[in-house]
Every structure is written in structure tokens, then in C-alpha cells.
Amino acid sequence: MERISDNEMRDILSSINFVERYQALCIPYAIGAKNSFENYDNKRVLEILSEVG
């Protein structure tokens, strides 16, 4: 299989609005440096994981 060049990959990701879609998925789940899944209730962790697939 032929390797895709960095420029080709950039074009592909740009064509599907990858950055915007990634940010839209990440922002609702941003937890900051002081928080982590360790500090979440197990049920909430499972809810988050089920929401993002």
C-alpha cells in the first residue's frame, strides 16, 4: 500500500473538516488537568464513553 504524503493527508483531513469536528466532540468532555476519569463516578464514565461511541 502506498503511503499518503503529509500534504495529501492535510488535504484529506481539511476536506472533511476534521479539526472542527474533533473540537466539537472534545469540548463537551474537556475536564482540565485537575480532573480525570479517576474522579468521576463509574456510571458517569460509562455514560460519556457510550455517548462518544
PDB file with SEQRES, HELIX, SHEET and CRYST1 records, atoms N, CA, C and O in Angstrom:
SEQRES   1 A   53  MET GLU ARG ILE SER ASP ASN GLU MET ARG ASP ILE LEU          
SEQRES   2 A   53  SER SER ILE ASN PHE VAL GLU ARG TYR GLN ALA LEU CYS          
SEQRES   3 A   53  ILE PRO TYR ALA ILE GLY ALA LYS ASN SER PHE GLU ASN          
SEQRES   4 A   53  TYR ASP ASN LYS ARG VAL LEU GLU ILE LEU SER GLU VAL          
SEQRES   5 A   53  GLY                                                          
HELIX    1 AA1 ASP A    6  SER A   15  1                                  10    
HELIX    2 AA2 PHE A   18  CYS A   26  1                                   9    
HELIX    3 AA3 ILE A   27  TYR A   29  5                                   3    
HELIX    4 AA4 PHE A   37  ASN A   39  5                                   3    
HELIX    5 AA5 ASN A   42  VAL A   52  1                                  11    
CRYST1    1.000    1.000    1.000  90.00  90.00  90.00 P 1           1          
ATOM      1  N   MET A   1       0.844  -1.174   0.000  1.00  0.00           N  
ATOM      2  CA  MET A   1       0.000   0.000   0.000  1.00  0.00           C  
ATOM      3  C   MET A   1       0.892   1.239   0.000  1.00  0.00           C  
ATOM      4  O   MET A   1       1.879   1.314   0.731  1.00  0.00           O  
ATOM      5  N   GLU A   2       0.527   2.189  -0.820  1.00  0.00           N  
ATOM      6  CA  GLU A   2       1.310   3.419  -0.945  1.00  0.00           C  
ATOM      7  C   GLU A   2       1.037   4.352   0.236  1.00  0.00           C  
ATOM      8  O   GLU A   2      -0.105   4.527   0.661  1.00  0.00           O  
ATOM      9  N   ARG A   3       2.096   4.933   0.744  1.00  0.00           N  
ATOM     10  CA  ARG A   3       1.983   5.863   1.866  1.00  0.00           C  
ATOM     11  C   ARG A   3       1.460   7.204   1.367  1.00  0.00           C  
ATOM     12  O   ARG A   3       1.887   7.696   0.322  1.00  0.00           O  
ATOM     13  N   ILE A   4       0.545   7.785   2.111  1.00  0.00           N  
ATOM     14  CA  ILE A   4       0.000   9.100   1.772  1.00  0.00           C  
ATOM     15  C   ILE A   4       0.958  10.160   2.286  1.00  0.00           C  
ATOM     16  O   ILE A   4       1.421  10.088   3.425  1.00  0.00           O  
ATOM     17  N   SER A   5       1.254  11.135   1.456  1.00  0.00           N  
ATOM     18  CA  SER A   5       2.164  12.206   1.873  1.00  0.00           C  
ATOM     19  C   SER A   5       1.475  13.095   2.908  1.00  0.00           C  
ATOM     20  O   SER A   5       0.250  13.099   3.024  1.00  0.00           O  
ATOM     21  N   ASP A   6       2.278  13.841   3.651  1.00  0.00           N  
ATOM     22  CA  ASP A   6       1.732  14.752   4.654  1.00  0.00           C  
ATOM     23  C   ASP A   6       0.785  15.770   4.028  1.00  0.00           C  
ATOM     24  O   ASP A   6      -0.265  16.079   4.591  1.00  0.00           O  
ATOM     25  N   ASN A   7       1.158  16.284   2.870  1.00  0.00           N  
ATOM     26  CA  ASN A   7       0.300  17.265   2.196  1.00  0.00           C  
ATOM     27  C   ASN A   7      -1.030  16.649   1.769  1.00  0.00           C  
ATOM     28  O   ASN A   7      -2.081  17.278   1.896  1.00  0.00           O  
ATOM     29  N   GLU A   8      -0.978  15.417   1.263  1.00  0.00           N  
ATOM     30  CA  GLU A   8      -2.217  14.740   0.875  1.00  0.00           C  
ATOM     31  C   GLU A   8      -3.102  14.493   2.092  1.00  0.00           C  
ATOM     32  O   GLU A   8      -4.318  14.675   2.034  1.00  0.00           O  
ATOM     33  N   MET A   9      -2.480  14.079   3.191  1.00  0.00           N  
ATOM     34  CA  MET A   9      -3.245  13.832   4.410  1.00  0.00           C  
ATOM     35  C   MET A   9      -3.873  15.126   4.911  1.00  0.00           C  
ATOM     36  O   MET A   9      -5.029  15.135   5.334  1.00  0.00           O  
ATOM     37  N   ARG A  10      -3.127  16.199   4.865  1.00  0.00           N  
ATOM     38  CA  ARG A  10      -3.643  17.506   5.282  1.00  0.00           C  
ATOM     39  C   ARG A  10      -4.861  17.882   4.434  1.00  0.00           C  
ATOM     40  O   ARG A  10      -5.867  18.354   4.963  1.00  0.00           O  
ATOM     41  N   ASP A  11      -4.768  17.673   3.131  1.00  0.00           N  
ATOM     42  CA  ASP A  11      -5.885  17.986   2.231  1.00  0.00           C  
ATOM     43  C   ASP A  11      -7.113  17.125   2.535  1.00  0.00           C  
ATOM     44  O   ASP A  11      -8.242  17.614   2.539  1.00  0.00           O  
ATOM     45  N   ILE A  12      -6.878  15.859   2.784  1.00  0.00           N  
ATOM     46  CA  ILE A  12      -7.981  14.943   3.094  1.00  0.00           C  
ATOM     47  C   ILE A  12      -8.673  15.365   4.383  1.00  0.00           C  
ATOM     48  O   ILE A  12      -9.898  15.475   4.431  1.00  0.00           O  
ATOM     49  N   LEU A  13      -7.881  15.600   5.425  1.00  0.00           N  
ATOM     50  CA  LEU A  13      -8.466  15.988   6.711  1.00  0.00           C  
ATOM     51  C   LEU A  13      -9.184  17.325   6.612  1.00  0.00           C  
ATOM     52  O   LEU A  13     -10.229  17.527   7.231  1.00  0.00           O  
ATOM     53  N   SER A  14      -8.625  18.225   5.838  1.00  0.00           N  
ATOM     54  CA  SER A  14      -9.262  19.524   5.625  1.00  0.00           C  
ATOM     55  C   SER A  14     -10.591  19.364   4.890  1.00  0.00           C  
ATOM     56  O   SER A  14     -11.563  20.048   5.210  1.00  0.00           O  
ATOM     57  N   SER A  15     -10.635  18.473   3.916  1.00  0.00           N  
ATOM     58  CA  SER A  15     -11.851  18.290   3.113  1.00  0.00           C  
ATOM     59  C   SER A  15     -13.021  17.743   3.928  1.00  0.00           C  
ATOM     60  O   SER A  15     -14.177  17.923   3.546  1.00  0.00           O  
ATOM     61  N   ILE A  16     -12.730  17.078   5.045  1.00  0.00           N  
ATOM     62  CA  ILE A  16     -13.803  16.552   5.896  1.00  0.00           C  
ATOM     63  C   ILE A  16     -13.974  17.370   7.170  1.00  0.00           C  
ATOM     64  O   ILE A  16     -14.653  16.945   8.105  1.00  0.00           O  
ATOM     65  N   ASN A  17     -13.350  18.555   7.200  1.00  0.00           N  
ATOM     66  CA  ASN A  17     -13.449  19.445   8.372  1.00  0.00           C  
ATOM     67  C   ASN A  17     -13.063  18.720   9.660  1.00  0.00           C  
ATOM     68  O   ASN A  17     -13.740  18.838  10.681  1.00  0.00           O  
ATOM     69  N   PHE A  18     -11.969  17.973   9.594  1.00  0.00           N  
ATOM     70  CA  PHE A  18     -11.553  17.147  10.721  1.00  0.00           C  
ATOM     71  C   PHE A  18     -11.353  17.955  11.999  1.00  0.00           C  
ATOM     72  O   PHE A  18     -11.844  17.566  13.058  1.00  0.00           O  
ATOM     73  N   VAL A  19     -10.641  19.068  11.912  1.00  0.00           N  
ATOM     74  CA  VAL A  19     -10.326  19.844  13.115  1.00  0.00           C  
ATOM     75  C   VAL A  19     -11.603  20.334  13.783  1.00  0.00           C  
ATOM     76  O   VAL A  19     -11.758  20.202  14.997  1.00  0.00           O  
ATOM     77  N   GLU A  20     -12.510  20.894  13.006  1.00  0.00           N  
ATOM     78  CA  GLU A  20     -13.761  21.403  13.566  1.00  0.00           C  
ATOM     79  C   GLU A  20     -14.589  20.285  14.194  1.00  0.00           C  
ATOM     80  O   GLU A  20     -15.170  20.461  15.264  1.00  0.00           O  
ATOM     81  N   ARG A  21     -14.640  19.146  13.529  1.00  0.00           N  
ATOM     82  CA  ARG A  21     -15.407  18.016  14.053  1.00  0.00           C  
ATOM     83  C   ARG A  21     -14.764  17.464  15.319  1.00  0.00           C  
ATOM     84  O   ARG A  21     -15.463  17.117  16.271  1.00  0.00           O  
ATOM     85  N   TYR A  22     -13.442  17.382  15.334  1.00  0.00           N  
ATOM     86  CA  TYR A  22     -12.711  16.904  16.510  1.00  0.00           C  
ATOM     87  C   TYR A  22     -12.970  17.824  17.699  1.00  0.00           C  
ATOM     88  O   TYR A  22     -13.261  17.357  18.800  1.00  0.00           O  
ATOM     89  N   GLN A  23     -12.863  19.133  17.474  1.00  0.00           N  
ATOM     90  CA  GLN A  23     -13.095  20.093  18.551  1.00  0.00           C  
ATOM     91  C   GLN A  23     -14.534  20.016  19.058  1.00  0.00           C  
ATOM     92  O   GLN A  23     -14.769  20.095  20.263  1.00  0.00           O  
ATOM     93  N   ALA A  24     -15.485  19.864  18.160  1.00  0.00           N  
ATOM     94  CA  ALA A  24     -16.888  19.765  18.563  1.00  0.00           C  
ATOM     95  C   ALA A  24     -17.131  18.548  19.451  1.00  0.00           C  
ATOM     96  O   ALA A  24     -17.971  18.592  20.350  1.00  0.00           O  
ATOM     97  N   LEU A  25     -16.402  17.470  19.204  1.00  0.00           N  
ATOM     98  CA  LEU A  25     -16.536  16.279  20.043  1.00  0.00           C  
ATOM     99  C   LEU A  25     -15.803  16.428  21.371  1.00  0.00           C  
ATOM    100  O   LEU A  25     -16.257  15.902  22.387  1.00  0.00           O  
ATOM    101  N   CYS A  26     -14.681  17.135  21.376  1.00  0.00           N  
ATOM    102  CA  CYS A  26     -13.839  17.229  22.573  1.00  0.00           C  
ATOM    103  C   CYS A  26     -14.324  18.256  23.587  1.00  0.00           C  
ATOM    104  O   CYS A  26     -14.269  18.012  24.793  1.00  0.00           O  
ATOM    105  N   ILE A  27     -14.795  19.392  23.114  1.00  0.00           N  
ATOM    106  CA  ILE A  27     -15.138  20.493  24.014  1.00  0.00           C  
ATOM    107  C   ILE A  27     -16.130  20.082  25.108  1.00  0.00           C  
ATOM    108  O   ILE A  27     -15.915  20.429  26.269  1.00  0.00           O  
ATOM    109  N   PRO A  28     -17.205  19.359  24.786  1.00  0.00           N  
ATOM    110  CA  PRO A  28     -18.146  18.997  25.852  1.00  0.00           C  
ATOM    111  C   PRO A  28     -17.541  18.095  26.932  1.00  0.00           C  
ATOM    112  O   PRO A  28     -18.075  18.006  28.038  1.00  0.00           O  
ATOM    113  N   TYR A  29     -16.445  17.437  26.618  1.00  0.00           N  
ATOM    114  CA  TYR A  29     -15.859  16.482  27.555  1.00  0.00           C  
ATOM    115  C   TYR A  29     -14.524  16.948  28.128  1.00  0.00           C  
ATOM    116  O   TYR A  29     -13.818  16.166  28.764  1.00  0.00           O  
ATOM    117  N   ALA A  30     -14.171  18.222  27.907  1.00  0.00           N  
ATOM    118  CA  ALA A  30     -12.918  18.751  28.452  1.00  0.00           C  
ATOM    119  C   ALA A  30     -13.023  18.745  29.977  1.00  0.00           C  
ATOM    120  O   ALA A  30     -13.981  19.272  30.543  1.00  0.00           O  
ATOM    121  N   ILE A  31     -12.034  18.146  30.633  1.00  0.00           N  
ATOM    122  CA  ILE A  31     -12.116  18.006  32.089  1.00  0.00           C  
ATOM    123  C   ILE A  31     -10.986  18.719  32.819  1.00  0.00           C  
ATOM    124  O   ILE A  31     -10.994  18.761  34.049  1.00  0.00           O  
ATOM    125  N   GLY A  32     -10.032  19.270  32.119  1.00  0.00           N  
ATOM    126  CA  GLY A  32      -8.949  20.006  32.754  1.00  0.00           C  
ATOM    127  C   GLY A  32      -7.922  19.103  33.401  1.00  0.00           C  
ATOM    128  O   GLY A  32      -8.117  17.893  33.516  1.00  0.00           O  
ATOM    129  N   ALA A  33      -6.820  19.711  33.824  1.00  0.00           N  
ATOM    130  CA  ALA A  33      -5.695  18.948  34.368  1.00  0.00           C  
ATOM    131  C   ALA A  33      -5.987  18.362  35.744  1.00  0.00           C  
ATOM    132  O   ALA A  33      -5.469  17.296  36.078  1.00  0.00           O  
ATOM    133  N   LYS A  34      -6.805  19.036  36.547  1.00  0.00           N  
ATOM    134  CA  LYS A  34      -7.058  18.554  37.906  1.00  0.00           C  
ATOM    135  C   LYS A  34      -8.067  17.414  37.946  1.00  0.00           C  
ATOM    136  O   LYS A  34      -8.117  16.647  38.907  1.00  0.00           O  
ATOM    137  N   ASN A  35      -8.853  17.314  36.911  1.00  0.00           N  
ATOM    138  CA  ASN A  35      -9.862  16.260  36.864  1.00  0.00           C  
ATOM    139  C   ASN A  35      -9.382  15.131  35.968  1.00  0.00           C  
ATOM    140  O   ASN A  35      -8.557  15.328  35.075  1.00  0.00           O  
ATOM    141  N   SER A  36      -9.899  13.985  36.217  1.00  0.00           N  
ATOM    142  CA  SER A  36      -9.610  12.839  35.365  1.00  0.00           C  
ATOM    143  C   SER A  36     -10.731  11.838  35.562  1.00  0.00           C  
ATOM    144  O   SER A  36     -11.614  12.042  36.394  1.00  0.00           O  
ATOM    145  N   PHE A  37     -10.697  10.763  34.802  1.00  0.00           N  
ATOM    146  CA  PHE A  37     -11.725   9.746  34.976  1.00  0.00           C  
ATOM    147  C   PHE A  37     -11.672   9.140  36.376  1.00  0.00           C  
ATOM    148  O   PHE A  37     -12.662   8.578  36.845  1.00  0.00           O  
ATOM    149  N   GLU A  38     -10.532   9.249  37.043  1.00  0.00           N  
ATOM    150  CA  GLU A  38     -10.430   8.730  38.404  1.00  0.00           C  
ATOM    151  C   GLU A  38     -11.411   9.428  39.332  1.00  0.00           C  
ATOM    152  O   GLU A  38     -11.890   8.833  40.298  1.00  0.00           O  
ATOM    153  N   ASN A  39     -11.714  10.697  39.040  1.00  0.00           N  
ATOM    154  CA  ASN A  39     -12.570  11.490  39.910  1.00  0.00           C  
ATOM    155  C   ASN A  39     -14.041  11.445  39.510  1.00  0.00           C  
ATOM    156  O   ASN A  39     -14.877  12.068  40.165  1.00  0.00           O  
ATOM    157  N   TYR A  40     -14.364  10.729  38.458  1.00  0.00           N  
ATOM    158  CA  TYR A  40     -15.742  10.599  38.018  1.00  0.00           C  
ATOM    159  C   TYR A  40     -16.358   9.344  38.609  1.00  0.00           C  
ATOM    160  O   TYR A  40     -15.673   8.352  38.861  1.00  0.00           O  
ATOM    161  N   ASP A  41     -17.637   9.407  38.820  1.00  0.00           N  
ATOM    162  CA  ASP A  41     -18.397   8.232  39.202  1.00  0.00           C  
ATOM    163  C   ASP A  41     -18.338   7.229  38.040  1.00  0.00           C  
ATOM    164  O   ASP A  41     -18.431   7.623  36.878  1.00  0.00           O  
ATOM    165  N   ASN A  42     -18.188   5.966  38.344  1.00  0.00           N  
ATOM    166  CA  ASN A  42     -18.076   4.942  37.294  1.00  0.00           C  
ATOM    167  C   ASN A  42     -19.243   5.001  36.313  1.00  0.00           C  
ATOM    168  O   ASN A  42     -19.058   4.814  35.111  1.00  0.00           O  
ATOM    169  N   LYS A  43     -20.436   5.259  36.825  1.00  0.00           N  
ATOM    170  CA  LYS A  43     -21.613   5.329  35.955  1.00  0.00           C  
ATOM    171  C   LYS A  43     -21.464   6.476  34.957  1.00  0.00           C  
ATOM    172  O   LYS A  43     -21.813   6.326  33.786  1.00  0.00           O  
ATOM    173  N   ARG A  44     -20.947   7.624  35.411  1.00  0.00           N  
ATOM    174  CA  ARG A  44     -20.769   8.776  34.520  1.00  0.00           C  
ATOM    175  C   ARG A  44     -19.722   8.474  33.447  1.00  0.00           C  
ATOM    176  O   ARG A  44     -19.897   8.862  32.292  1.00  0.00           O  
ATOM    177  N   VAL A  45     -18.650   7.795  33.807  1.00  0.00           N  
ATOM    178  CA  VAL A  45     -17.623   7.417  32.826  1.00  0.00           C  
ATOM    179  C   VAL A  45     -18.248   6.555  31.733  1.00  0.00           C  
ATOM    180  O   VAL A  45     -17.995   6.782  30.550  1.00  0.00           O  
ATOM    181  N   LEU A  46     -19.052   5.581  32.109  1.00  0.00           N  
ATOM    182  CA  LEU A  46     -19.706   4.723  31.124  1.00  0.00           C  
ATOM    183  C   LEU A  46     -20.673   5.508  30.249  1.00  0.00           C  
ATOM    184  O   LEU A  46     -20.784   5.239  29.053  1.00  0.00           O  
ATOM    185  N   GLU A  47     -21.380   6.486  30.838  1.00  0.00           N  
ATOM    186  CA  GLU A  47     -22.281   7.332  30.049  1.00  0.00           C  
ATOM    187  C   GLU A  47     -21.501   8.121  28.998  1.00  0.00           C  
ATOM    188  O   GLU A  47     -21.907   8.184  27.837  1.00  0.00           O  
ATOM    189  N   ILE A  48     -20.385   8.720  29.406  1.00  0.00           N  
ATOM    190  CA  ILE A  48     -19.564   9.508  28.476  1.00  0.00           C  
ATOM    191  C   ILE A  48     -19.045   8.618  27.353  1.00  0.00           C  
ATOM    192  O   ILE A  48     -19.131   8.983  26.180  1.00  0.00           O  
ATOM    193  N   LEU A  49     -18.515   7.471  27.702  1.00  0.00           N  
ATOM    194  CA  LEU A  49     -17.974   6.566  26.690  1.00  0.00           C  
ATOM    195  C   LEU A  49     -19.059   6.080  25.736  1.00  0.00           C  
ATOM    196  O   LEU A  49     -18.805   5.911  24.544  1.00  0.00           O  
ATOM    197  N   SER A  50     -20.254   5.857  26.244  1.00  0.00           N  
ATOM    198  CA  SER A  50     -21.340   5.420  25.372  1.00  0.00           C  
ATOM    199  C   SER A  50     -21.794   6.546  24.449  1.00  0.00           C  
ATOM    200  O   SER A  50     -22.200   6.288  23.316  1.00  0.00           O  
ATOM    201  N   GLU A  51     -21.730   7.797  24.921  1.00  0.00           N  
ATOM    202  CA  GLU A  51     -22.110   8.941  24.087  1.00  0.00           C  
ATOM    203  C   GLU A  51     -21.143   9.144  22.924  1.00  0.00           C  
ATOM    204  O   GLU A  51     -21.566   9.475  21.816  1.00  0.00           O  
ATOM    205  N   VAL A  52     -19.853   8.949  23.167  1.00  0.00           N  
ATOM    206  CA  VAL A  52     -18.868   9.184  22.111  1.00  0.00           C  
ATOM    207  C   VAL A  52     -18.665   7.959  21.227  1.00  0.00           C  
ATOM    208  O   VAL A  52     -18.030   8.040  20.175  1.00  0.00           O  
ATOM    209  N   GLY A  53     -19.198   6.851  21.654  1.00  0.00           N  
ATOM    210  CA  GLY A  53     -19.125   5.643  20.820  1.00  0.00           C  
ATOM    211  C   GLY A  53     -17.942   4.872  21.125  1.00  0.00           C  
ATOM    212  O   GLY A  53     -17.716   3.823  20.521  1.00  0.00           O  
TER     213      GLY A  53                                                      
END                                                                             
